[in-house]
Amino acid sequence: MLSMDPAELVDATADERLLSEPQANLPAAIGRPEPLPPPSAARKQIVGVGATLTGVTLVTGTALVVLGVVLLIVSGGVSAIAALVVGIVLISTHWGWVHVAELTGNAIENRHNSGALDRQRMWLEQIEPYTRYEVTTSVDEDGSIRIVRTRYQPEPTGSRRFIFTSAIEREEVHSAEETGAAVTERAELLRREAAANTERERERFRIAADAYETALLDAGDERERQAARRAASEALSEQINANLREPPLVE
């Protein structure tokens, strides 16, 4: 599978969905975001009060409607109508307490988590959208060693955001009878290849990103953004063509 043209994502930011992605779906090299602290006690209390008021309002409204109907049948008058009106209003608006409590609780929680949220945003902004290759090992039930090479490729998600999609490119199973030195040498060879491939992708992205930043005059103008992305593609194409023109290495 061919990696994506780096110029397509030069101005993209990592999608917030990466904050909740399982570790296995993300390149180990980018690390993990700081987790949010546990919910504050204040939020739990406010949400609990909102739920209580919702129940009380519903029960009270229902009781008033019943009382109003009874009074209307027995004696009529303003009191019966007032009870009916108030009861209907309480029943129709009882869910409002839940929404008010939720909004208030979320505002408190955002203040409580503001530092961690800022650090999560910084983590997302620091991730560059180029393909990574990683090699990991694991032990099967029979004692054989499995070497796996995984590709983590950035994919656009819209609104100039991206996520990573992971795919296993190669799997090798080495029996327990093979010498540890041989398996280790093979794993290290594959890791060096993965690191070299990752560095190649990073260099391609940096060439495109540098050309984009140089060509971009006004970040708010979409036409200029498109022109800058085209300049990034042209710079990358020139670099690739230059490499193709170089004579092959002769041992």
C-alpha positions in Angstrom: 0.0 0.0 0.0 1.4 3.4 -1.0 1.7 6.0 1.7 -0.3 9.2 1.4 1.0 12.3 -0.4 2.4 14.4 2.6 1.2 17.6 0.9 -2.4 16.5 1.5 -2.0 16.8 5.2 0.6 19.5 5.7 -1.8 21.8 7.5 -3.9 19.1 9.3 -4.1 18.5 13.1 -4.6 15.2 14.8 -8.2 14.4 15.4 -9.5 14.4 19.0 -10.5 10.8 18.5 -6.8 9.9 19.0 -7.3 10.8 22.7 -9.5 7.7 23.2 -7.8 5.4 20.7 -6.5 2.1 22.1 -2.7 2.0 22.4 -2.4 -0.7 19.8 -3.9 1.5 17.1 -1.4 4.3 17.6 2.4 4.5 16.9 4.3 3.9 20.1 6.6 6.8 19.1 4.0 9.5 19.6 3.3 8.4 23.2 -0.1 8.7 24.9 -2.0 11.8 26.0 -2.4 12.8 29.6 -5.5 11.2 31.0 -8.2 13.5 32.5 -8.5 13.4 36.3 -11.5 11.6 37.9 -14.8 13.5 37.9 -15.0 16.1 40.6 -17.2 15.6 43.6 -19.0 18.9 42.9 -20.2 17.7 39.5 -21.6 14.5 40.9 -23.4 16.5 43.6 -24.9 19.0 41.1 -26.0 16.2 38.7 -27.5 14.4 41.7 -29.5 17.5 42.7 -30.7 17.9 39.2 -32.0 14.4 39.1 -33.7 14.8 42.4 -35.4 18.0 41.4 -36.5 16.4 38.2 -38.3 13.6 40.1 -39.8 16.0 42.7 -41.1 18.3 39.9 -42.7 15.4 38.0 -44.3 14.0 41.2 -45.5 17.5 42.3 -46.8 18.3 38.8 -48.7 15.0 38.6 -50.2 15.6 42.0 -51.4 19.1 41.1 -53.0 17.9 37.9 -54.9 15.2 39.8 -55.9 17.8 42.4 -57.0 20.3 39.8 -59.1 17.6 38.0 -60.8 16.7 41.4 -61.4 20.3 42.3 -62.8 21.0 38.8 -65.3 18.2 39.2 -66.3 19.0 42.7 -66.4 22.8 42.8 -64.7 24.3 39.8 -63.4 27.8 40.2 -60.0 29.5 39.8 -58.2 27.2 42.3 -58.9 24.1 40.1 -57.7 25.8 37.0 -54.6 27.2 38.7 -53.7 23.7 40.0 -54.1 22.3 36.6 -52.0 24.9 34.9 -49.2 24.8 37.4 -49.2 21.0 37.3 -49.0 20.9 33.6 -46.2 23.4 33.5 -44.2 21.4 36.1 -44.7 18.1 34.2 -43.7 19.7 30.8 -40.6 21.3 32.2 -39.4 18.7 34.7 -36.5 17.6 32.4 -35.1 21.1 32.4 -33.5 20.5 35.8 -31.5 17.7 34.3 -30.2 19.9 31.5 -29.4 22.8 33.8 -27.5 20.4 36.2 -25.6 18.9 33.3 -24.6 22.2 31.8 -23.5 23.5 35.2 -21.7 20.3 36.0 -19.9 20.4 32.6 -18.8 24.0 33.2 -17.3 23.0 36.6 -15.7 19.9 35.1 -14.1 22.0 32.3 -12.6 24.3 34.8 -11.4 21.4 36.9 -9.8 19.7 33.8 -8.6 22.9 32.0 -4.9 22.2 32.5 -5.1 18.6 31.4 -7.3 19.6 28.4 -4.8 22.2 27.3 -2.0 19.6 27.5 -4.1 17.1 25.5 -4.6 19.8 22.8 -0.9 20.5 22.7 -0.2 16.7 22.4 -2.5 16.6 19.4 -1.0 19.6 17.7 2.6 18.2 18.1 1.8 15.0 16.1 3.0 15.2 12.5 0.9 13.4 9.9 3.5 11.1 8.3 3.5 7.3 8.1 5.3 5.3 10.9 6.6 1.8 10.8 7.2 -0.2 14.0 8.3 -3.8 14.8 7.2 -5.6 17.8 7.7 -9.2 19.1 5.5 -11.5 21.1 5.7 -15.1 22.4 3.1 -17.7 21.2 1.8 -20.5 23.3 4.2 -23.0 21.9 7.2 -20.8 22.8 7.8 -19.6 19.3 8.5 -15.9 18.8 6.4 -13.8 16.5 7.9 -10.7 14.8 5.3 -8.2 13.5 5.9 -5.1 11.4 3.0 -2.6 11.5 2.3 0.4 9.4 0.6 3.4 11.0 -0.7 5.6 8.2 -2.4 9.0 8.7 -5.8 9.3 7.1 -7.9 12.5 6.7 -11.1 12.8 8.6 -12.4 16.1 7.3 -12.0 19.7 8.5 -8.2 19.3 8.2 -8.0 16.6 10.8 -6.4 13.1 10.6 -6.3 9.9 12.5 -4.0 6.8 12.1 -5.0 3.5 10.6 -2.8 0.6 11.5 -2.2 -2.5 9.3 0.2 -5.4 9.8 2.6 -5.5 6.8 4.6 -8.6 7.8 4.6 -11.4 10.3 7.3 -13.9 11.0 7.1 -16.8 13.3 10.4 -18.3 14.6 10.3 -21.6 16.4 11.6 -22.1 19.9 14.4 -24.3 18.4 16.0 -21.3 16.7 18.9 -19.7 18.6 18.1 -16.6 20.5 20.9 -14.8 18.8 19.5 -15.5 15.3 16.0 -14.3 16.3 17.4 -11.2 17.9 19.5 -10.4 14.9 16.4 -10.8 12.6 14.2 -8.6 14.9 16.9 -5.9 15.0 17.3 -5.9 11.3 13.6 -5.4 10.8 13.6 -2.7 13.4 16.4 -0.8 11.6 14.5 -1.1 8.3 11.3 0.2 10.0 13.2 3.1 11.5 14.8 4.0 8.1 11.4 3.8 6.4 9.9 6.0 9.1 12.7 8.6 8.7 12.2 8.6 5.0 8.5 9.4 5.5 9.3 12.1 8.0 11.8 13.7 5.6 9.2 13.7 2.8 6.7 15.4 5.2 9.1 18.0 6.3 10.0 18.9 2.7 6.3 19.4 1.9 5.6 21.2 5.2 8.5 23.6 4.8 7.4 24.4 1.2 3.8 24.9 2.4 4.8 27.3 5.2 7.0 29.3 2.8 4.2 29.6 0.2 1.4 30.4 2.7 0.8 34.1 2.9 -2.6 34.2 4.5 -3.8 31.2 6.5 -7.4 32.5 6.4 -7.6 32.3 2.6 -8.6 28.9 1.3 -7.4 29.6 -2.2 -3.9 30.5 -0.8 -4.0 27.3 1.3 -4.6 25.3 -1.9 -1.8 27.1 -3.7 0.5 26.4 -0.7 -0.4 22.8 -0.7 0.3 22.7 -4.5 3.7 24.3 -3.8 4.3 21.6 -1.2 3.5 18.8 -3.7 5.8 20.4 -6.3 8.7 20.6 -3.8 8.2 17.0 -2.9 8.1 16.0 -6.5 11.3 17.8 -7.3 13.0 16.1 -4.4 11.8 12.7 -5.6 12.9 13.4 -9.1 16.3 14.6 -7.9 16.8 11.3 -6.1 15.8 9.4 -9.2 18.4 11.2 -11.3 21.2 10.3 -8.9 23.4 7.4 -10.2 22.9 4.2 -8.2 25.4 3.3 -5.6 28.1 0.9 -6.7 29.9 -1.3 -4.1 
